Amino acid sequence: MTTTRLNPITTPRHELRAEKARRNREAALNSFIGKKAEIDEMLARLQALSDDHFNAHPDEVNWSHVGILEHYAGLLKRITDSAFGEGEHAR
C-alpha cells in the first residue's frame, strides 16, 4: 500500500497563510505610505516657517527667539541622530 504525501506548499492551509502574509504586507505598506505623507507634510510646514524666519521680524529678534530655535534644533537633532545612526544612536 502506498500513501500519498501532500505537498505542504499547495495545501489549503498554506494558501491561507500565504494570503494572510500578503494582506499583512499590504497593510504595512499602506501604513508606511501614510506615515511618510504625515512626515512630508510636517517637513513642508517647517520649511515654510523657516523660509519666513520663524515669524520673527529682524528688528524684533531677541534671546527668546534664539531659545525657541535652540529648542527646535534640539528636537530635530534627536530625530536626525535617530534616522542617521548618529549621536546617542550611533551604531
N, C-alpha and C positions, 0 to 999 in steps of 0.2 A: 504494500500500500504506500503510495506516495502522497505526501502532504504538500499543498501549495502554500508557499510563503507570500504574504502580501508585501508589496514594495512600500516601505514606510513613507516614501516621498509622494506616493499617489493616493494615500488613504484619505478619506473624507476628514478625519481628524487633523491630518497635516495640512490639508487645504484650508480648513477653518483657522488654524494657527497662522498660516501664511497670509490669509486675508486680514486677520486681526493685526498682524505686524504691519501690513501695508497701510491700513487705516490709521494706525498709531503714528507711522512715519509722516503720513499726510497731515495729520493733526498737528504734529510737532512743527512741520514746515510752515503751516498756516500761522501758528503762534509766533514762530520766529519772524516771519514777514511782518506780522502785526507789531511786534515789539520793535523791530527795526524802524518801521514807519513812525512809531512814537518817538524814538531817539532822533530820527531825522528831523521831525517837527521841532523838538526841543532845541536841536543844534541850529536850525534855521532862525528860531526866535532869539536865541542867544547871539547869533551873528548879527542880526538886525539891531539888537540892543547895543552890541559893541560898536557897530557902524555909527550909531547915534551917540557914541561916547557915554553909554550907560545913563543917558538922560541928564548928563551933567554939563552945564554951561561952563566954558573955560574961566569966566570971570567969577564963578561961584564955587569952584572946586576947593575943598578943604580936607582936613585929615579924616573926617568921617567918610568921605568918598573913597579915600585911599583904603580905609579899613574895610569898607564894603567890598572893594575889588580884591583885597587880600583874602577875604573870606571866600569869595567866588573862586579865586585862583587855587586856594587850598582844597576846595571841594573838587574842582576839576582835576587837580593833581592826583587826588585819590583815585579818580576814575581812570586817568591815563596811566598811572602806575599799574593799576589792576589790568587794564587792557593790553599793556605792552610788557608786562612782567618786570617792571622797574620798581625802585624804592623798596618798600617792605614786601612787595610781591615779586621781587627778583628771584629767579629760579636758579 
